[in-house]
């Protein structure tokens, strides 16, 4: 991926604003730009806008939304900021944490009220994994694919053009100012399009094995459960233009990828009282403390697999979740009337699993915390029992370009690149370094929040 430095480029066409990437971030940026009255074209490399958003559970955290207020949830910028800093042990970018805390709720309200993209509070996601209050929002379809369909429809209504099969391979720049892009079509032909401002929204570098090995060596050989098109293009372009990078070893890991079905298992199975065990039937961590770091912990277990153990109460509460229904249909859920039968079906050591379940029941009865610091408020798990086999994986990277409060890209030595903006996986997130500062729903939260900020700021700059 390259940056072509030149003063004079005979562009075949020029538009005020280009957005590279047609995921949640890029489409949200396009909507915000259209609200400013600016013509915008989204360039998507694939035949359809999908990307990492479509592979996700479609859940995003947000603070201070109208949906939270409607459910009596007291949340806002300061509480969100404190949760982020506590989860990351003070290593997150404080400016970005405050901006997201202040702007995420209003961004969701704007999507719903202005553009008809309905997002409701997911009350099944009780506070866990670092969130001190209910913050998870979903579309009525409760999948990332449903969210994408609604964003695409909103862009069509708003008059934002989405150009698919348009793989951007290079940026044109006059010094630090971006002047346009070169894109390649499936037949190998190329087109050069000029612009007054550019938003980079092409996600991270999880599909670029070399970049993963260089920046996240611990996950170099882990399974990648993400969009293969996430090649780190935006980060490399920004770096070539002099942009600063942050937290390049940060990533969202998964410890709940159904094996071998490759389906993202909803953490509600754990939030509502389930536990995770290895082949010996032993628990190996606090299941509600570090949803992202659990990926590496599961990979470290014998065979690189683990099982989520839960009961019929939890099964009934989760059975209508879209991914759970698919997993059940594929035979990925085992059940038995007793622990011994479940262990036999799953291939878990029966004595170890029985011992673990007895210990968990004891913690429920006593109200005491276990050795990992987890409390079990109950009710106790009861027959019949269920199990889902999972493995660990890398979902998407969280490091990237440094941006300011308007999602404008910052130089490595201070200041701002004049007309370049970034969001979603292309920009540094709020999880600090490594995997363990990640808050559930933060990936899509950053996509939508920074997408809106980038599109709005770029649109105003173009007009100004």
C-alpha positions in Angstrom: 0.0 0.0 0.0 1.5 3.3 -1.0 1.2 7.1 -0.9 1.9 8.8 -4.2 3.4 12.3 -3.6 2.6 14.6 -6.4 1.3 18.1 -7.0 -0.6 17.6 -10.2 -2.9 14.6 -10.7 -5.4 14.4 -13.6 -8.2 12.9 -11.6 -11.0 11.3 -13.6 -13.5 12.7 -11.1 -13.4 14.8 -7.9 -15.8 14.7 -4.9 -15.8 16.8 -1.7 -15.4 13.9 0.6 -14.3 10.3 0.2 -14.7 7.6 2.8 -12.5 4.4 2.5 -14.4 1.5 4.0 -18.1 0.6 4.0 -18.5 -0.8 7.5 -20.3 0.7 10.4 -17.7 3.5 10.7 -17.7 4.5 7.1 -21.4 4.4 6.7 -21.9 6.5 9.8 -19.3 9.0 8.6 -21.2 9.3 5.3 -24.5 10.0 7.1 -22.9 12.7 9.2 -21.4 14.3 6.1 -24.7 14.3 4.3 -26.2 16.0 7.4 -23.7 18.8 6.7 -25.0 19.0 3.1 -21.7 17.6 1.6 -21.5 15.1 -1.3 -19.8 12.0 -0.1 -18.8 8.7 -1.8 -18.0 5.5 0.2 -15.4 3.2 -1.4 -15.9 -0.4 -0.4 -13.4 -3.1 -1.6 -15.9 -6.0 -1.5 -19.1 -6.6 -3.6 -21.3 -5.8 -0.6 -20.7 -3.6 2.5 -20.1 -6.2 5.2 -16.7 -6.4 6.9 -16.1 -7.0 10.6 -19.4 -5.4 11.6 -21.4 -8.1 9.8 -19.4 -10.8 11.6 -20.0 -9.3 15.1 -22.9 -9.8 17.5 -24.0 -6.3 16.5 -23.8 -5.0 20.0 -22.2 -1.6 20.9 -21.8 0.1 24.2 -22.8 3.7 24.7 -23.3 6.1 27.6 -26.0 8.7 28.1 -28.3 7.4 25.4 -32.1 8.0 25.4 -32.6 4.3 25.7 -30.6 4.1 28.9 -32.6 7.0 30.3 -35.8 5.2 29.3 -34.8 2.2 31.3 -33.7 4.3 34.3 -29.9 3.7 33.8 -27.8 6.5 35.2 -24.8 6.9 32.9 -22.8 9.6 31.3 -19.4 10.9 30.3 -17.8 10.7 33.7 -19.0 7.2 34.6 -17.9 5.9 31.2 -14.5 7.6 31.6 -14.0 6.1 35.1 -14.9 2.6 33.8 -12.5 2.9 30.9 -9.6 4.1 33.0 -10.3 1.4 35.7 -10.4 -1.3 33.1 -7.2 -0.2 31.4 -5.4 0.7 34.6 -5.0 4.3 33.5 -3.4 3.4 30.1 -6.2 4.5 27.8 -6.0 7.8 25.9 -7.9 10.0 28.5 -9.0 12.5 25.8 -10.5 9.8 23.6 -12.1 8.1 26.6 -13.9 11.3 27.5 -14.9 12.1 24.0 -16.4 8.6 23.5 -18.1 8.9 26.9 -19.7 12.2 25.9 -20.5 11.4 22.2 -21.5 7.7 22.0 -25.0 8.1 23.5 -25.9 11.1 21.4 -24.5 9.3 18.3 -27.0 6.4 18.9 -29.8 8.8 19.5 -28.9 10.7 16.3 -28.9 7.4 14.2 -32.3 6.5 15.5 -34.0 9.9 15.4 -32.4 11.3 12.3 -31.7 8.2 10.2 -34.1 5.5 11.4 -31.4 3.1 12.6 -33.1 1.8 15.7 -30.9 0.7 18.5 -32.4 -0.5 21.8 -30.8 -1.2 25.2 -30.0 -4.9 25.6 -31.3 -5.5 29.1 -30.0 -9.1 29.0 -26.5 -7.7 29.2 -26.3 -6.9 32.9 -23.1 -5.0 34.0 -20.1 -7.2 33.5 -16.6 -7.2 32.0 -15.8 -3.7 33.2 -19.1 -2.0 32.5 -20.6 -0.7 35.8 -24.1 -0.2 34.2 -26.1 -1.5 31.3 -24.6 0.0 28.2 -25.1 -2.6 25.4 -27.3 -1.5 22.5 -28.5 -3.6 19.6 -30.7 -3.4 16.6 -34.0 -5.3 16.8 -32.4 -8.1 14.7 -29.6 -8.4 17.2 -26.9 -9.2 14.7 -24.1 -7.2 13.0 -25.6 -8.1 9.6 -28.9 -6.5 10.7 -27.0 -3.3 11.8 -25.3 -3.2 8.4 -28.5 -3.6 6.5 -30.0 -0.7 8.4 -27.0 1.6 7.9 -26.9 0.8 4.1 -30.6 1.7 3.8 -30.1 4.9 5.8 -27.3 5.9 3.4 -29.5 5.3 0.4 -32.2 7.5 1.9 -29.7 10.2 2.7 -28.2 10.2 -0.7 -24.7 9.0 0.3 -23.2 7.0 -2.6 -21.6 3.6 -1.9 -19.2 2.4 -4.6 -18.6 -1.4 -4.2 -15.8 -3.5 -5.8 -13.7 -0.4 -5.3 -10.4 -1.5 -3.7 -8.3 1.5 -2.8 -4.7 0.7 -3.3 -3.0 4.1 -2.9 -3.5 7.7 -1.7 -2.4 10.8 -3.6 -0.9 13.6 -1.5 0.6 17.0 -1.9 2.9 17.1 1.0 0.7 16.2 4.0 -2.6 17.0 2.3 -4.4 14.1 0.7 -5.7 15.0 -2.8 -7.3 11.7 -3.8 -7.1 7.9 -4.1 -6.4 5.2 -6.7 -8.8 2.3 -6.7 -8.7 -1.0 -8.5 -11.6 -2.8 -10.0 -12.1 -6.7 -10.0 -11.0 -6.7 -13.7 -7.7 -5.1 -12.8 -8.5 -1.7 -14.2 -7.7 1.4 -12.0 -9.4 4.8 -11.4 -8.1 7.9 -9.8 -10.6 10.0 -7.8 -9.8 13.3 -6.2 -11.2 14.7 -2.9 -11.1 17.7 -0.6 -11.0 15.5 2.5 -10.7 11.8 3.3 -12.0 9.6 6.1 -10.2 6.3 6.7 -12.6 3.7 8.0 -11.2 0.4 6.7 -10.8 -1.3 10.1 -7.6 -2.7 11.5 -4.9 -5.2 10.5 -6.2 -8.5 11.8 -6.0 -10.1 8.3 -2.4 -8.9 7.7 -0.4 -11.8 9.2 2.9 -9.9 8.9 1.5 -6.9 10.8 0.0 -9.2 13.5 3.3 -11.0 13.9 5.2 -7.7 14.3 2.8 -5.9 16.6 1.0 -8.8 18.5 3.4 -11.7 18.4 1.5 -13.6 21.1 -1.4 -14.0 18.6 0.7 -14.6 15.5 -0.5 -18.2 15.3 -3.9 -17.8 16.7 -7.1 -18.4 14.7 -8.3 -15.2 13.1 -12.1 -14.7 13.3 -12.4 -11.5 11.4 -12.7 -10.1 7.9 -9.8 -11.0 5.7 -9.9 -7.6 4.0 -8.7 -6.0 7.3 -5.1 -5.6 6.0 -4.1 -2.4 7.8 -4.1 -0.2 4.7 -5.4 2.9 6.5 -2.7 2.6 9.3 0.1 2.2 6.7 -1.1 5.2 4.7 -1.4 7.3 7.7 2.0 6.3 8.9 3.5 7.2 5.5 2.0 10.6 5.8 3.5 11.2 9.2 0.6 10.2 11.5 1.2 8.9 15.0 0.3 5.4 16.0 -0.9 4.2 19.4 -1.4 0.8 21.2 -0.5 -1.3 18.2 -0.4 -4.4 20.4 -4.0 -3.9 21.4 -6.6 -6.3 20.2 -10.0 -7.9 20.9 -9.6 -11.5 21.5 -12.4 -14.1 21.7 -12.6 -17.0 24.2 -16.1 -17.9 23.0 -15.7 -19.0 19.4 -17.7 -22.2 19.0 -15.5 -25.0 17.9 -15.6 -26.3 15.2 -18.6 -24.3 14.0 -16.9 -20.9 14.1 -19.8 -19.0 15.6 -19.4 -16.2 18.1 -21.0 -17.5 21.4 -22.9 -14.7 23.3 -21.3 -13.9 26.6 -24.7 -13.9 28.2 -24.2 -17.6 28.9 -21.5 -16.5 31.4 -23.1 -13.3 32.6 -26.2 -15.2 33.7 -24.2 -17.7 35.8 -22.4 -20.1 33.4 -18.8 -21.1 33.9 -16.0 -22.1 31.6 -13.9 -25.2 32.1 -11.1 -27.1 30.3 -10.8 -30.8 29.4 -10.0 -31.6 33.1 -13.3 -29.9 34.1 -11.4 -27.1 35.8 -12.1 -23.4 35.7 -9.1 -21.3 34.7 -10.1 -17.7 35.3 -12.7 -15.1 36.2 -15.2 -15.5 33.4 -16.6 -12.0 33.7 -13.5 -10.0 34.2 -11.6 -10.0 30.9 -13.7 -10.9 27.9 -10.9 -10.1 25.4 -8.0 -11.6 27.3 -10.0 -14.8 27.6 -9.0 -15.6 24.0 -5.3 -16.2 25.0 -6.4 -18.1 28.1 -8.5 -20.5 26.2 -5.8 -21.1 23.6 -3.4 -21.9 26.5 -5.7 -24.8 27.7 -5.1 -28.4 26.7 -6.0 -28.8 23.1 -6.7 -25.0 22.9 -10.4 -25.6 23.7 -12.8 -25.1 26.6 -16.5 -25.6 27.4 -19.1 -23.2 28.6 -21.3 -25.0 31.2 -24.7 -23.7 32.0 -28.2 -24.9 32.8 -31.8 -24.9 31.4 -32.6 -21.5 32.9 -29.8 -19.9 30.9 -30.6 -21.9 27.9 -34.2 -20.7 27.9 -33.1 -17.1 28.4 -30.7 -17.3 25.4 -32.3 -19.7 23.0 -33.8 -16.9 20.8 -30.5 -15.2 20.3 -29.7 -15.5 16.5 -26.2 -17.0 16.9 -27.4 -19.4 19.6 -30.2 -20.6 17.4 -27.7 -21.3 14.5 -25.3 -23.0 16.8 -28.1 -25.2 18.2 -29.2 -26.1 14.7 -25.6 -27.2 13.8 -25.4 -29.5 16.8 -23.1 -27.3 18.8 -25.0 -27.5 22.0 -24.8 -30.6 24.2 -27.2 -31.3 27.1 -27.7 -34.0 29.7 -29.8 -34.5 32.8 -26.8 -34.7 35.1 -23.1 -33.6 35.2 -21.8 -37.1 34.5 -23.8 -37.5 31.4 -22.8 -34.0 30.2 -19.1 -34.8 30.8 -19.4 -38.0 28.8 -21.0 -36.2 25.9 -18.5 -33.4 25.9 -15.4 -35.4 26.6 -14.6 -33.7 29.9 -13.2 -35.4 32.9 -16.3 -36.3 34.9 -14.6 -36.1 38.3 -13.1 -32.8 37.6 -16.3 -31.3 36.3 -18.3 -32.6 39.2 -15.9 -31.1 41.7 -16.0 -27.8 39.9 -19.8 -27.6 39.8 -19.9 -28.5 43.5 -17.5 -25.7 44.3 -19.6 -23.2 42.3 -22.7 -24.3 44.1 -20.9 -23.7 47.3 -20.0 -20.1 46.3 -23.6 -19.5 45.4 -24.8 -20.7 48.8 -22.2 -18.9 50.8 -22.1 -15.6 48.8 -18.3 -15.7 49.0 -16.0 -14.9 46.1 -14.0 -17.7 44.5 -10.2 -17.7 44.2 -10.4 -15.7 41.0 -12.4 -13.0 42.6 -15.8 -13.9 41.0 -19.0 -13.8 43.0 -22.0 -16.0 42.1 -25.2 -14.2 43.1 -27.3 -17.2 41.9 -29.5 -18.9 41.4 -27.4 -22.0 41.4 -27.1 -24.0 38.2 -29.5 -26.9 38.2 -30.4 -29.9 36.0 -30.5 -30.3 33.1 -27.1 -29.0 32.1 -25.7 -27.7 28.8 -22.3 -27.3 27.3 -20.9 -25.5 24.3 -17.3 -26.2 23.1 -15.3 -23.1 22.3 -11.8 -22.0 21.3 -9.8 -18.8 21.4 -9.2 -16.4 18.5 -8.2 -12.9 17.4 -11.3 -10.9 16.3 -9.9 -7.5 15.5 -7.0 -5.2 16.3 -7.5 -2.1 18.5 -4.4 -0.1 17.8 -4.1 2.5 15.1 -3.9 6.1 14.0 -3.9 8.8 16.7 -6.9 11.1 16.4 -8.2 14.1 18.2 -11.7 14.9 19.5 -12.9 15.4 16.0 -11.4 12.2 14.7 -8.8 14.2 12.8 -5.5 12.3 12.4 -2.7 13.5 14.5 1.0 13.8 13.4 3.6 11.7 15.1 5.4 14.9 16.3 2.2 16.8 17.2 -0.3 18.8 15.3 -2.9 17.5 12.8 -2.8 16.3 9.2 -4.8 18.9 7.3 -7.6 16.9 5.8 -7.4 13.3 7.0 -9.8 11.7 9.4 -10.0 8.2 10.8 -12.3 6.0 12.9 -13.3 2.5 13.8 -10.4 0.0 13.6 -8.3 2.4 11.6 -7.9 4.6 14.7 -6.5 3.9 18.2 -9.2 2.6 20.5 -9.8 3.2 24.2 -8.6 -0.2 25.5 -5.0 0.8 26.2 -2.3 -1.7 25.2 -2.8 -5.5 25.0 -6.2 -7.2 25.1 -7.3 -6.9 28.6 -8.5 -3.3 28.6 -11.2 -4.0 26.0 -14.8 -3.3 27.1 -17.5 -5.3 25.4 -19.1 -3.4 22.5 -16.2 -0.9 22.3 -15.3 -1.9 18.8 -18.7 -0.9 17.3 -18.9 2.0 19.8 -15.7 3.5 18.4 -16.9 2.8 14.8 -20.1 4.7 15.2 -18.9 7.5 17.5 -15.7 8.3 15.6 -17.5 7.8 12.3 -20.0 10.5 13.2 -17.3 12.8 14.5 -15.1 12.3 11.4 -18.0 12.7 8.9 -19.2 15.9 10.7 -15.8 17.5 11.0 -14.7 16.6 7.5 -18.0 17.9 6.1 -17.7 21.2 7.9 -14.0 21.5 6.9 -14.9 20.9 3.2 -17.7 23.6 3.4 -15.5 26.0 5.3 
